């Protein structure tokens, strides 16, 4: 159906046709009871010309309705129909006009009143009221909706005996499908055929929601004009006699249908479909009988709503079970584990082919999902989406820039976890290829009249026309969308719980860390007193003793006391790092490194030691602590390379991506991969410990200082080749 066709259909003002069907008579009164519109055939019962009728009070013509002259019974009926602010007419009111019984049907036209006079006679052989009670129980005997619809068309055909009875269901895009049918045996079936939305355009569907029954008694009868002394057309939306759109009349003629009758099926205040009845000869059903049919439609509507509700409840229970399983899984240590733990529940209950969870820039998935780059592109779209939620059944059409495979990822349902964070959960559905059988080519032909104005020419061919529909997945239901939101909320709750647990743990670690620092400081300080005493007594023994063996052992005690003293000093320094506040300022690194290098050159163990100092950009940090960092690293570079023939230490600094990076490179003994993993731990040393002085605390202290500055330190090394230490400081901290 092309857009121009729909535009032309939607412009047709079917509620103001200017005429009525030929089987009745119409009068429209204003609030005072004056006739402001009447159908041209009104003169058939009065013999009066329009100018003698219009703008006259209806009471003047009461004799034509079998009442005494100037009887005001019609206005009395109108008064009785008003119940507070609601207009609820007592329809029909039966009167006799010219020896013929008519049903008077009252309705509103804005602030005016419509009087439809319809014959009481009917072409039905039996009164439906006598049959409908027994039929309803048979109609609703089954719990399966398809079976119920099939029962309904059989029973209705038994009641009104039209040639073809159908249940016609509207789809989301407005087009309809015959979902149940009962017909004369000589007719071809229309069951399963689809009809485009333009066959029953939007304004017609709105009228079906106002008027629950609609009768077209004979498409070949000439319509009756409505007369008035004004140019303003009458709104006949509520009139039972309202004439039919010429397009629809021609449409029925093209199908060979002479009479049609429909009953609206309203489910949850929306037009779900129609009970559509076709006859290939003229048929008239009076108002009372149509009201009986309306009752059947209302009962069926309630039944459809109930079955839909049962189906939705069943679907909801299944989805709630999945939400519960996800909630349980989220109590595990790792948030993303729920994808693997609940993969079968998620894919089965959501009728999905794959599930993707992007969390902290890591993708966890189950089933068939797009690659990481496409998932991240979807997360970008979700960031911009209203409420961070997207549901599509045709991703290629709705989001062509994503270039998702339409076969496997035709539909997706996705939501972001929180605003401004790209974490998201996405469910993918595959394409469902459908063959839709249309009742003829659904495209109507636009033609032009003699004035060049376009008009719709109804289809005149209804031979089955098949169309393969590709690129779309099954539609996401409201229940499924709600379930995804609930899963998202469960994830966010779990993330919040984990965050709280981490905050509590961090607080405990900070307290323990502070206590450990305080303990180390106290112990280190207190150990110096007995250690000094031990050393003093050992030195006294050396001076007093005359035995060489005793002196040798005492010397060992002194040496080890000195070594232990140095270790206590370094531990004390390590503990002070944790206690000292970081006082930041801009540090002139040229001066700092020059001081360190100068001191090391004065006490060099190898006269061939060479320093290369390249660029030294300034740093932001605590001058004392930063001096300690570089003194340790550069001193280690000298210490572990001094046994080479030509020791070389190179210091370089540069700025990269708002970071200041320093490297200290040496050509010393290097270290193994296993040693590199342990080098920043307490009391871990490189090489043969007896060959190189040290306590094994220096680099642990460096690591601690670096961390407190929000910086990082790494090492690259190869045994026998040397080492490169790299320290990266963020500039903006």
C-alpha positions as CSV (number, residue, x, y, z in Angstrom):
1,X,0.0,0.0,0.0
2,X,1.7,3.2,-1.0
3,X,1.6,6.4,1.1
4,X,-0.6,8.4,-1.3
5,X,-3.3,5.7,-1.2
6,X,-3.4,5.9,2.6
7,X,-3.4,9.7,2.5
8,X,-6.4,9.8,0.2
9,X,-8.3,7.2,2.2
10,X,-7.7,9.1,5.4
11,X,-9.1,12.3,3.9
12,X,-12.4,10.8,3.1
13,X,-15.0,12.3,5.5
14,X,-17.2,9.2,5.9
15,X,-19.0,10.7,9.0
16,X,-20.6,13.4,6.9
17,X,-21.8,11.6,3.7
18,X,-24.7,13.9,3.2
19,X,-27.1,11.0,2.6
20,X,-28.5,7.9,4.2
21,X,-29.3,4.3,3.2
22,X,-32.6,3.9,1.4
23,X,-34.4,1.6,3.9
24,X,-35.1,4.3,6.5
25,X,-35.9,8.0,7.3
26,X,-33.8,10.5,9.2
27,X,-34.6,13.7,11.1
28,X,-32.2,15.8,13.1
29,X,-33.5,18.2,15.7
30,X,-31.9,21.0,17.6
31,X,-32.1,21.3,21.4
32,X,-35.4,23.1,21.1
33,X,-37.0,20.3,19.0
34,X,-36.9,22.1,15.6
35,X,-36.1,20.1,12.5
36,X,-32.8,21.3,11.1
37,X,-32.1,18.3,8.8
38,X,-34.3,15.7,7.2
39,X,-33.9,13.0,4.6
40,X,-35.5,13.6,1.3
41,X,-37.9,10.7,1.7
42,X,-39.5,12.3,4.7
43,X,-42.1,13.8,2.3
44,X,-43.2,10.3,1.5
45,X,-45.0,10.0,4.8
46,X,-46.1,13.7,5.1
47,X,-46.5,14.8,1.5
48,X,-44.8,18.1,2.6
49,X,-42.0,19.8,0.8
50,X,-38.7,20.5,2.6
51,X,-39.4,24.2,3.1
52,X,-42.6,23.2,4.9
53,X,-40.7,20.9,7.3
54,X,-37.3,22.4,8.0
55,X,-37.0,24.9,10.9
56,X,-40.4,23.7,12.2
57,X,-40.9,22.0,15.6
58,X,-41.3,18.3,15.4
59,X,-44.4,18.4,17.5
60,X,-46.3,19.9,14.5
61,X,-45.9,16.6,12.7
62,X,-46.9,14.3,15.5
63,X,-50.0,13.2,13.6
64,X,-47.8,11.5,11.0
65,X,-46.4,9.4,13.8
66,X,-49.8,8.2,15.0
67,X,-50.1,10.8,17.8
68,X,-52.5,13.7,18.4
69,X,-51.7,17.1,16.9
70,X,-48.8,19.0,18.5
71,X,-48.0,16.0,20.7
72,X,-44.5,16.5,22.2
73,X,-43.8,12.7,22.7
74,X,-40.4,12.8,20.9
75,X,-39.0,15.6,23.1
76,X,-40.3,13.7,26.1
77,X,-38.3,10.7,24.9
78,X,-35.3,12.9,24.5
79,X,-35.7,14.2,28.1
80,X,-36.1,10.7,29.5
81,X,-32.9,9.7,27.7
82,X,-30.8,12.2,29.6
83,X,-29.5,10.7,32.8
84,X,-27.5,13.4,34.4
85,X,-24.8,14.3,31.9
86,X,-25.2,10.9,30.1
87,X,-27.4,10.4,27.1
88,X,-28.8,6.9,27.3
89,X,-31.8,6.6,25.0
90,X,-34.4,3.9,25.4
91,X,-33.9,2.4,22.0
92,X,-35.8,1.4,20.0
93,X,-39.1,3.2,20.4
94,X,-41.7,1.6,18.1
95,X,-44.2,3.8,16.2
96,X,-46.5,3.3,13.3
97,X,-46.2,5.5,10.2
98,X,-48.5,5.0,7.3
99,X,-49.5,1.5,8.4
100,X,-45.9,0.5,8.7
101,X,-44.1,-0.2,12.0
102,X,-40.8,1.6,12.5
103,X,-38.2,1.5,15.2
104,X,-37.3,5.0,16.3
105,X,-33.6,5.1,17.3
106,X,-32.3,8.2,19.1
107,X,-28.6,9.3,19.1
108,X,-26.6,12.5,19.4
109,X,-25.0,14.6,16.6
110,X,-23.0,17.1,18.6
111,X,-25.6,19.2,20.5
112,X,-28.4,18.0,18.2
113,X,-30.5,14.8,18.2
114,X,-30.6,12.2,15.4
115,X,-33.9,10.4,14.8
116,X,-33.4,7.3,12.7
117,X,-36.7,5.6,11.6
118,X,-36.0,2.0,10.5
119,X,-38.6,-0.6,9.5
120,X,-39.4,-3.3,12.1
121,X,-39.6,-6.0,9.5
122,X,-36.6,-8.2,9.0
123,X,-35.3,-10.8,6.5
124,X,-34.4,-13.1,9.3
125,X,-36.6,-16.1,9.6
126,X,-36.1,-16.6,13.3
127,X,-35.8,-14.1,16.1
128,X,-32.1,-14.3,17.3
129,X,-33.2,-13.5,20.8
130,X,-34.7,-17.0,21.0
131,X,-31.5,-18.7,19.8
132,X,-28.7,-16.6,21.3
133,X,-28.9,-18.0,24.8
134,X,-28.3,-21.6,23.8
135,X,-25.8,-20.5,21.2
136,X,-23.6,-18.5,23.6
137,X,-22.9,-21.6,25.8
138,X,-21.8,-23.5,22.7
139,X,-19.7,-20.6,21.5
140,X,-17.7,-20.3,24.7
141,X,-17.5,-24.1,25.5
142,X,-13.8,-24.3,24.6
143,X,-10.8,-22.7,26.4
144,X,-8.7,-22.4,23.2
145,X,-9.3,-19.0,21.5
146,X,-9.1,-20.4,18.0
147,X,-11.7,-23.0,18.8
148,X,-14.0,-20.3,20.4
149,X,-13.8,-18.2,17.2
150,X,-14.6,-21.2,15.1
151,X,-17.6,-21.9,17.3
152,X,-18.8,-18.3,17.1
153,X,-18.9,-18.1,13.3
154,X,-20.8,-21.4,13.2
155,X,-23.4,-20.3,15.7
156,X,-23.8,-16.8,14.1
157,X,-24.4,-18.4,10.7
158,X,-27.1,-20.5,12.3
159,X,-28.7,-17.4,13.7
160,X,-28.7,-14.9,10.8
161,X,-28.0,-17.3,7.9
162,X,-25.7,-14.9,6.0
163,X,-23.7,-16.6,3.2
164,X,-20.4,-16.0,4.8
165,X,-19.5,-15.3,8.4
166,X,-15.9,-14.3,9.4
167,X,-14.0,-13.1,12.4
168,X,-11.7,-10.4,11.1
169,X,-8.7,-9.5,13.4
170,X,-6.8,-6.3,13.1
171,X,-3.0,-6.4,13.3
172,X,-0.8,-3.8,14.8
173,X,-0.2,-2.0,11.5
174,X,-3.9,-1.8,10.8
175,X,-4.2,-4.5,8.2
176,X,-6.6,-7.3,8.9
177,X,-6.7,-11.1,8.7
178,X,-9.6,-13.6,8.5
179,X,-9.0,-15.8,11.6
180,X,-12.2,-17.8,11.5
181,X,-14.8,-18.5,8.8
182,X,-18.1,-20.3,8.2
183,X,-19.6,-20.1,4.7
184,X,-21.9,-21.7,2.2
185,X,-20.2,-24.8,0.6
186,X,-20.2,-23.3,-2.9
187,X,-18.0,-20.3,-1.8
188,X,-14.2,-20.3,-1.9
189,X,-12.6,-19.9,1.5
190,X,-11.1,-16.6,2.6
191,X,-9.7,-18.1,5.8
192,X,-6.1,-16.9,6.5
193,X,-6.3,-14.1,3.9
194,X,-4.9,-10.7,4.8
195,X,-6.5,-7.3,3.8
196,X,-4.5,-4.0,3.8
197,X,-5.2,-1.3,6.3
198,X,-6.7,0.9,3.5
199,X,-9.6,-1.5,3.1
200,X,-10.8,-0.3,6.5
201,X,-9.0,3.0,7.0
202,X,-8.5,4.7,10.4
203,X,-11.5,6.9,10.4
204,X,-13.7,3.8,9.7
205,X,-12.1,2.0,12.6
206,X,-12.9,4.9,14.8
207,X,-16.6,4.7,13.9
208,X,-16.6,0.9,14.6
209,X,-15.5,1.9,18.1
210,X,-18.5,4.2,18.4
211,X,-21.1,2.0,16.7
212,X,-20.8,-1.6,17.6
213,X,-23.0,-2.8,14.7
214,X,-23.1,-1.7,11.1
215,X,-25.6,-2.8,8.5
216,X,-25.4,-2.3,4.7
217,X,-28.6,-3.8,3.5
218,X,-28.2,-3.3,-0.3
219,X,-25.2,-1.9,-2.1
220,X,-27.3,-1.4,-5.2
221,X,-29.9,0.9,-3.7
222,X,-29.7,4.6,-4.4
223,X,-28.9,6.6,-1.3
224,X,-31.3,9.3,0.0
225,X,-30.0,12.9,0.3
226,X,-30.2,14.9,3.5
227,X,-31.9,18.3,3.2
228,X,-31.2,21.4,5.2
229,X,-31.4,25.1,5.0
230,X,-27.7,25.4,6.0
231,X,-24.5,24.5,4.1
232,X,-23.1,22.8,7.2
233,X,-23.1,19.0,6.7
234,X,-24.7,16.9,9.4
235,X,-22.4,14.7,11.5
236,X,-23.9,11.2,11.1
237,X,-21.3,9.3,13.2
238,X,-23.9,7.9,15.4
239,X,-26.7,7.4,12.8
240,X,-27.7,3.8,12.1
241,X,-28.8,4.9,8.6
242,X,-25.5,6.7,7.7
243,X,-24.7,6.1,4.0
244,X,-21.6,4.1,3.1
245,X,-18.5,5.5,1.5
246,X,-18.7,5.2,-2.3
247,X,-15.3,3.6,-2.3
248,X,-16.5,0.9,0.1
249,X,-19.7,0.3,-1.9
250,X,-17.7,-0.2,-5.0
251,X,-15.3,-2.5,-3.0
252,X,-18.2,-4.7,-2.0
253,X,-19.6,-4.7,-5.5
254,X,-16.2,-5.8,-6.8
255,X,-16.4,-8.7,-4.4
256,X,-20.0,-9.5,-5.4
257,X,-21.3,-8.8,-1.9
258,X,-24.7,-7.2,-1.9
259,X,-25.4,-6.9,1.9
260,X,-22.9,-6.8,4.8
261,X,-23.3,-6.7,8.5
262,X,-20.6,-6.3,11.1
263,X,-20.3,-6.4,14.9
264,X,-17.3,-4.7,16.6
265,X,-15.1,-6.7,18.9
266,X,-13.7,-4.3,21.5
267,X,-10.9,-5.6,23.8
268,X,-9.3,-3.4,26.4
269,X,-11.0,-0.4,24.8
270,X,-9.4,-1.0,21.5
271,X,-10.9,-2.4,18.2
272,X,-9.6,-6.0,18.2
273,X,-11.6,-7.0,15.1
274,X,-15.0,-7.5,13.6
275,X,-17.5,-10.2,13.1
276,X,-18.0,-9.6,9.4
277,X,-21.0,-11.1,7.6
278,X,-21.4,-11.1,3.8
279,X,-24.5,-11.9,1.8
280,X,-24.7,-12.1,-2.0
281,X,-28.3,-10.9,-2.0
282,X,-30.0,-8.0,-0.2
283,X,-30.7,-8.6,3.5
284,X,-32.1,-6.4,6.2
285,X,-31.8,-7.0,9.9
286,X,-33.9,-4.8,12.2
287,X,-32.5,-2.9,15.2
288,X,-33.6,-5.3,17.9
289,X,-31.9,-8.2,16.1
290,X,-28.7,-6.2,15.6
291,X,-28.7,-5.5,19.3
292,X,-28.8,-9.2,19.9
293,X,-25.9,-9.6,17.6
294,X,-24.1,-6.8,19.5
295,X,-24.6,-8.8,22.7
296,X,-22.9,-11.7,21.1
297,X,-20.0,-9.4,20.1
298,X,-19.7,-8.1,23.6
299,X,-19.6,-11.5,25.1
300,X,-17.0,-12.6,22.6
301,X,-15.0,-9.5,23.2
302,X,-15.0,-10.3,27.0
303,X,-14.0,-13.8,26.2
304,X,-11.1,-12.7,23.9
305,X,-10.0,-10.3,26.6
306,X,-10.1,-13.0,29.2
307,X,-8.1,-15.5,27.1
308,X,-5.6,-12.8,26.3
309,X,-5.3,-12.1,30.0
310,X,-4.8,-15.7,30.7
311,X,-2.1,-16.0,28.0
312,X,-0.4,-12.8,29.3
313,X,-0.5,-14.1,32.9
314,X,1.0,-17.4,31.8
315,X,3.7,-15.5,29.9
316,X,4.2,-13.2,32.9
317,X,4.6,-16.1,35.3
318,X,7.3,-17.6,33.1
319,X,9.1,-14.3,32.8
320,X,8.8,-13.7,36.6
321,X,10.4,-17.1,37.2
322,X,13.3,-16.0,35.0
323,X,13.6,-12.6,36.8
324,X,13.7,-14.6,40.1
325,X,16.4,-16.9,38.8
326,X,18.5,-13.8,37.7
327,X,18.0,-12.3,41.1
328,X,19.3,-15.4,42.8
329,X,22.3,-15.6,40.5
330,X,23.2,-12.0,41.1
331,X,24.1,-12.9,44.7
332,X,27.1,-14.7,43.3
333,X,30.6,-13.1,43.5
334,X,30.6,-11.8,39.9
335,X,27.7,-9.8,38.6
336,X,28.1,-11.0,35.0
337,X,27.8,-14.6,35.9
338,X,24.0,-14.4,35.8
339,X,24.2,-14.6,32.0
340,X,25.8,-18.0,32.0
341,X,23.8,-19.2,35.0
342,X,20.5,-18.2,33.5
343,X,21.2,-18.4,29.8
344,X,18.6,-21.1,29.1
345,X,15.9,-19.3,31.1
346,X,16.5,-16.0,29.5
347,X,16.6,-17.3,25.9
348,X,13.5,-19.6,26.4
349,X,11.3,-17.2,28.3
350,X,12.1,-14.2,26.0
351,X,12.1,-16.3,22.8
352,X,15.6,-15.1,22.1
353,X,18.6,-16.3,20.1
354,X,21.2,-14.6,22.2
355,X,21.7,-12.4,25.3
356,X,24.6,-9.9,25.7
357,X,25.7,-8.1,28.8
358,X,28.2,-5.3,28.6
359,X,29.5,-4.5,32.0
360,X,32.6,-2.5,32.9
361,X,33.7,-2.7,29.2
362,X,33.6,-6.5,29.3
363,X,31.1,-8.5,27.2
364,X,29.5,-11.6,28.7
365,X,27.1,-13.4,26.3
366,X,25.0,-16.5,25.8
367,X,23.8,-17.8,22.5
368,X,24.3,-16.0,19.2
369,X,25.1,-12.3,19.6
370,X,26.9,-9.7,17.4
371,X,30.6,-9.0,17.9
372,X,31.9,-6.6,20.7
373,X,32.2,-3.6,18.4
374,X,28.5,-3.8,17.3
375,X,27.4,-4.4,20.9
376,X,29.2,-1.2,21.9
377,X,27.5,0.7,19.0
378,X,24.2,-0.5,20.3
379,X,25.2,0.7,23.8
380,X,25.9,4.2,22.3
381,X,22.4,4.2,20.8
382,X,20.9,3.2,24.2
383,X,22.7,6.1,25.8
384,X,20.8,8.5,23.5
385,X,17.5,6.7,23.7
386,X,14.6,8.0,25.7
387,X,14.7,6.3,29.1
388,X,17.7,4.2,27.8
389,X,15.3,1.6,26.4
390,X,14.9,0.3,22.8
391,X,12.6,-2.4,21.4
392,X,12.8,-3.1,17.6
393,X,11.5,-5.9,15.5
394,X,13.3,-4.6,12.4
395,X,16.8,-3.5,13.3
396,X,17.9,-3.0,9.7
397,X,15.0,-0.6,9.1
398,X,15.1,1.2,12.4
399,X,18.9,1.3,12.9
400,X,20.6,0.8,9.5
401,X,23.9,2.3,10.7
402,X,24.4,-0.6,13.1
403,X,24.5,-3.0,10.1
404,X,23.3,-6.0,12.2
405,X,22.8,-9.3,10.5
406,X,19.0,-9.3,9.7
407,X,18.7,-13.0,9.8
408,X,20.0,-13.6,13.3
409,X,19.6,-10.1,14.9
410,X,16.5,-8.8,13.2
411,X,15.0,-7.8,16.5
412,X,16.5,-6.7,19.8
413,X,15.3,-5.5,23.1
414,X,17.9,-3.5,25.1
415,X,18.3,-1.2,28.0
416,X,21.2,0.7,29.6
417,X,21.9,0.1,33.3
418,X,22.4,3.7,34.4
419,X,22.7,7.2,32.8
420,X,26.1,8.1,31.3
421,X,27.5,4.6,31.7
422,X,27.7,2.3,28.7
423,X,26.8,-0.9,30.7
424,X,23.8,-2.5,29.0
425,X,21.7,-5.7,28.6
426,X,20.5,-6.7,25.1
427,X,18.3,-9.5,24.0
428,X,18.4,-10.6,20.3
429,X,15.7,-12.3,18.2
430,X,16.1,-13.9,14.8
431,X,14.2,-13.1,11.6
432,X,10.8,-14.8,11.1
433,X,10.1,-15.3,7.4
434,X,6.4,-15.2,6.8
435,X,4.3,-15.8,3.7
436,X,1.3,-13.5,3.8
437,X,-1.6,-14.4,1.6
438,X,-3.4,-11.2,0.5
439,X,-6.9,-11.1,-0.9
440,X,-5.6,-9.7,-4.2
441,X,-2.8,-7.2,-4.6
442,X,-3.1,-4.9,-1.6
443,X,-2.1,-1.8,-3.6
444,X,-5.1,0.3,-4.6
445,X,-5.0,2.3,-7.8
446,X,-5.0,6.1,-7.7
447,X,-7.1,7.5,-10.6
448,X,-8.1,11.1,-11.4
449,X,-11.5,12.6,-12.2
450,X,-12.3,15.0,-15.1
451,X,-11.0,17.9,-13.0
452,X,-7.7,16.1,-12.4
453,X,-8.5,15.4,-8.7
454,X,-7.1,12.1,-7.4
455,X,-9.5,9.4,-6.1
456,X,-9.2,5.8,-4.9
457,X,-10.3,3.1,-7.3
458,X,-11.0,0.0,-5.2
459,X,-9.4,-3.3,-6.0
460,X,-11.5,-5.3,-8.5
461,X,-9.4,-8.5,-8.2
462,X,-9.4,-10.6,-5.0
463,X,-7.4,-13.5,-6.3
464,X,-4.9,-14.7,-3.7
465,X,-1.6,-12.8,-3.9
466,X,1.3,-14.1,-1.8
467,X,4.1,-12.0,-0.3
468,X,7.2,-13.1,1.6
469,X,7.8,-10.8,4.5
470,X,11.4,-10.8,5.7
471,X,13.6,-8.8,8.0
472,X,11.3,-8.8,11.0
473,X,11.3,-10.7,14.3
474,X,8.4,-11.6,16.5
475,X,7.0,-8.5,18.2
476,X,8.2,-7.7,21.7
477,X,5.2,-7.9,24.1
478,X,4.6,-5.4,26.9
479,X,5.2,-8.2,29.4
480,X,8.6,-9.0,27.9
481,X,9.6,-5.3,28.0
482,X,8.5,-5.0,31.6
483,X,10.5,-8.2,32.5
484,X,13.7,-6.7,31.0
485,X,13.2,-3.5,33.1
486,X,12.8,-5.7,36.2
487,X,16.0,-7.6,35.3
488,X,17.8,-4.3,34.9
489,X,16.6,-3.1,38.3
490,X,17.8,-6.4,39.9
491,X,21.2,-5.9,38.3
492,X,21.4,-2.3,39.5
493,X,20.4,-3.4,43.0
494,X,23.1,-6.1,42.9
495,X,25.7,-3.6,41.7
496,X,24.6,-1.2,44.5
497,X,24.9,-4.0,47.0
498,X,28.4,-5.0,45.8
499,X,29.4,-1.3,45.9
500,X,28.3,-1.0,49.5
501,X,30.1,-4.2,50.4
502,X,33.3,-2.9,48.8
503,X,33.0,0.4,50.6
504,X,32.7,-1.5,53.9
505,X,35.6,-3.7,53.1
506,X,37.7,-0.8,52.0
507,X,37.0,1.0,55.2
508,X,38.1,-2.1,57.2
509,X,41.2,-2.3,55.1
510,X,42.0,1.3,55.7
511,X,41.7,0.9,59.4
512,X,43.7,-2.3,59.4
513,X,46.3,-0.6,57.2
514,X,46.6,2.3,59.6
515,X,46.9,-0.1,62.6
516,X,49.6,-2.1,60.8
517,X,51.5,1.1,60.0
518,X,51.2,2.2,63.6
519,X,52.2,-1.2,64.9
520,X,55.3,-1.4,62.5
521,X,56.4,2.1,63.7
522,X,56.1,1.2,67.3
523,X,57.8,-2.2,67.0
524,X,60.6,-0.8,64.9
525,X,61.2,2.0,67.4
526,X,61.1,-0.3,70.5
527,X,63.4,-2.9,68.9
528,X,66.2,-0.4,68.7
529,X,66.7,-0.2,72.4
530,X,67.4,-3.9,73.1
531,X,69.4,-4.1,69.8
532,X,71.7,-1.2,70.9
533,X,72.2,-3.0,74.2
534,X,73.1,-6.3,72.4
535,X,75.6,-4.5,70.2
536,X,77.2,-2.6,73.2
537,X,77.7,-5.8,75.2
538,X,79.2,-7.5,72.0
539,X,81.6,-4.7,71.5
540,X,82.5,-4.8,75.2
541,X,83.3,-8.5,75.0
542,X,85.6,-7.8,72.0
543,X,87.5,-5.2,74.0
544,X,87.8,-7.3,77.2
545,X,88.2,-10.8,75.9
546,X,91.6,-12.3,75.1
547,X,90.3,-15.3,73.2
548,X,90.2,-15.0,69.5
549,X,87.2,-17.3,69.1
550,X,85.1,-15.2,71.5
551,X,86.2,-12.0,69.7
552,X,85.2,-13.5,66.3
553,X,81.8,-14.6,67.5
554,X,81.3,-11.2,69.1
555,X,82.2,-9.5,65.9
556,X,79.5,-11.5,64.1
557,X,77.0,-10.4,66.7
558,X,78.0,-6.7,66.0
559,X,77.7,-7.2,62.2
560,X,74.3,-8.8,62.5
561,X,73.1,-6.2,64.9
562,X,74.1,-3.5,62.4
563,X,72.3,-5.3,59.7
564,X,69.2,-5.8,61.8
565,X,69.4,-2.1,62.8
566,X,69.4,-1.1,59.1
567,X,66.4,-3.4,58.5
568,X,64.5,-1.8,61.4
569,X,65.3,1.6,60.1
570,X,64.0,0.8,56.6
571,X,60.8,-0.8,58.2
572,X,60.4,2.4,60.2
573,X,60.7,4.4,57.0
574,X,58.2,2.1,55.2
575,X,55.7,2.6,58.0
576,X,56.2,6.4,58.0
577,X,55.1,6.5,54.3
578,X,51.7,5.3,55.3
579,X,51.4,7.8,58.1
580,X,52.7,10.8,56.3
581,X,50.2,13.1,54.5
582,X,51.0,13.7,50.8
583,X,51.8,17.4,50.4
584,X,51.8,18.1,46.7
585,X,53.7,20.8,44.9
586,X,55.4,21.2,41.6
587,X,58.8,19.5,41.8
588,X,61.8,20.6,39.7
589,X,62.9,17.2,38.5
590,X,66.1,18.5,37.0
591,X,67.4,19.6,40.4
592,X,66.1,16.4,42.1
593,X,67.7,14.0,39.8
594,X,71.0,16.0,39.6
595,X,71.3,15.8,43.4
596,X,70.7,12.0,43.4
597,X,73.2,11.4,40.5
598,X,75.8,13.6,42.1
599,X,75.7,11.7,45.4
600,X,75.9,8.3,43.6
601,X,78.9,9.4,41.5
602,X,80.8,10.5,44.7
603,X,80.5,7.0,46.2
604,X,80.7,4.9,43.0
605,X,82.0,1.4,43.3
606,X,83.0,1.3,39.6
607,X,85.0,4.1,38.1
608,X,83.4,3.3,34.6
609,X,79.9,4.1,35.8
610,X,78.2,6.4,33.4
611,X,74.9,8.3,33.7
612,X,72.8,9.6,30.9
613,X,70.0,12.0,31.9
614,X,67.6,13.1,29.2
615,X,64.6,15.3,29.5
616,X,63.3,15.8,33.1
617,X,59.8,17.3,33.0
618,X,58.4,18.6,36.3
619,X,56.1,16.5,38.5
620,X,53.3,17.3,40.9
621,X,53.8,15.5,44.2
622,X,55.3,15.4,47.7
623,X,59.0,16.4,47.2
624,X,60.3,14.2,50.1
625,X,58.5,11.1,49.0
626,X,59.3,11.6,45.3
627,X,63.0,12.0,46.2
628,X,62.7,8.7,48.0
629,X,61.2,7.0,45.0
630,X,63.8,8.2,42.5
631,X,66.7,7.7,44.9
632,X,65.7,4.1,45.5
633,X,65.2,3.3,41.8
634,X,68.4,5.0,40.5
635,X,70.4,3.6,43.4
636,X,69.2,0.1,42.6
637,X,70.1,0.6,39.0
638,X,73.7,1.5,40.0
639,X,73.9,-1.3,42.6
640,X,72.8,-4.1,40.3
641,X,75.0,-2.9,37.3
642,X,78.2,-2.0,39.1
643,X,79.8,-5.4,38.5
644,X,79.6,-5.0,34.7
645,X,82.6,-3.6,32.9
646,X,80.9,-0.4,31.9
647,X,77.8,0.2,34.0
648,X,75.3,2.5,32.3
649,X,72.2,4.1,33.9
650,X,69.9,6.2,31.7
651,X,67.1,8.4,33.1
652,X,64.4,9.7,30.7
653,X,61.2,11.7,31.2
654,X,58.4,12.6,28.8
655,X,54.7,13.7,28.7
656,X,52.1,11.5,27.0
657,X,48.3,11.8,27.1
658,X,48.3,14.0,30.3
659,X,50.7,11.6,32.0
660,X,54.3,12.3,33.0
661,X,56.4,9.1,32.5
662,X,59.9,8.5,33.8
663,X,62.1,5.5,32.9
664,X,65.3,4.3,34.6
665,X,67.3,1.9,32.5
666,X,70.4,-0.1,33.5
667,X,72.6,-2.8,31.9
668,X,72.9,-4.8,35.1
669,X,72.1,-8.3,36.1
670,X,68.4,-8.1,35.3
671,X,65.9,-10.4,36.7
672,X,63.7,-13.4,35.8
673,X,60.0,-13.2,35.0
674,X,59.2,-14.8,38.4
675,X,61.3,-12.2,40.2
676,X,59.6,-9.4,38.4
677,X,56.2,-10.5,39.9
678,X,57.6,-10.4,43.4
679,X,60.0,-7.4,43.2
680,X,57.6,-4.9,44.9
681,X,56.9,-7.1,47.9
682,X,58.5,-6.7,51.3
683,X,61.9,-8.3,51.8
684,X,62.1,-9.5,48.2
685,X,65.5,-9.1,46.6
686,X,67.2,-9.8,43.3
687,X,70.2,-11.9,42.6
688,X,72.4,-13.6,45.2
689,X,71.7,-11.6,48.4
690,X,75.2,-11.9,49.8
691,X,76.6,-10.2,46.7
692,X,74.4,-7.0,47.0
693,X,73.6,-5.0,50.0
694,X,70.0,-4.2,50.8
695,X,67.0,-5.1,53.0
696,X,64.4,-5.8,50.3
697,X,62.1,-3.0,51.5
698,X,63.2,-0.2,49.2
699,X,61.0,-1.1,46.2
700,X,58.1,-2.0,48.5
701,X,58.4,1.6,49.9
702,X,58.5,2.9,46.3
703,X,55.4,1.0,45.4
704,X,53.6,2.4,48.4
705,X,54.6,6.0,47.7
706,X,53.7,5.6,44.0
707,X,50.2,4.3,44.9
708,X,49.6,7.1,47.3
709,X,50.3,9.5,44.4
710,X,47.8,7.8,42.1
711,X,50.7,6.7,39.9
712,X,51.8,3.3,38.6
713,X,55.2,1.6,38.4
714,X,56.2,-1.3,36.0
715,X,59.3,-3.2,35.2
716,X,60.7,-4.8,32.1
717,X,63.8,-7.0,32.6
718,X,65.8,-9.8,31.1
719,X,68.4,-11.8,33.0
720,X,71.9,-10.7,32.1
721,X,70.7,-7.8,30.0
722,X,69.3,-5.2,32.5
723,X,66.1,-3.7,33.7
724,X,63.8,-0.7,32.8
725,X,61.6,0.7,35.5
726,X,58.8,3.0,34.3
727,X,56.8,5.3,36.6
728,X,53.7,7.0,35.3
729,X,52.3,10.1,37.1
730,X,48.9,11.6,36.1
731,X,49.4,15.4,35.5
732,X,46.0,16.5,36.7
733,X,46.0,15.1,40.2
